[in-house]
Amino acid sequence: MDILSKLQPPKGATRPHLRVGRGPGSGIGKTCGRGFNGQGSRSGSGGMLYFEGGQMPLQRRVPKRGFKNPTRARVANVDVSALEVFADGTEVSVELLREQGLIKGRFDRLKVLGSGPLTKKLTVHAHGFSKGAAAKIAAAGGSVVVMEQRPAGDEAKATSAEATKD
């Protein structure tokens, strides 16, 4: 067990401060390891960050493409044909889709798309439905339930609010 007042860095982890400019015998006297002339030899003028001595800097040489929105709403999509795995008369929810492995990872909205056939009567809960998906679910005798949509990034707030209720 370590005593906090006696903690020390491991041997060899720290080195003594380098004393430059203390005569030719030290190996780093006179110019202090900075060379003779030029920008790097001057005090306080080490140059700008990412400055490459007049060469075009890397961040300006590399091509830029597109834009990635950090506050975008992540949408999980499920095709109507994937809902065939459920039994007739099932209420399909986000939790049930997760258990079945049809949706994975984090997302803000769930949208049902109309690709493929649907023959079973299901009640589907989702944040959004394409026109084709809603028509196919209704044609099979099922119903669609549009869930309320929370703004992106509201997941953590909702979980903490639910935790304080208990």
Buried (B, 14 or more C-beta within 10 A) or exposed (E): EEEEEEEEEEEEEEEEEEEBEEEEEEEBEEEBEBEEEEEEEEEEEEEEEEEEEEEEBEEEEEEEEEEEEEEEBEEBBBBBBBBEEBEEEBEBBBEBBEEBEBBEEEBBBBBBBBBEEBEBBBBBBBBBBBEEBBBBBEEBEBBBEEEEEBEBEEEEEEEEEEEEEE
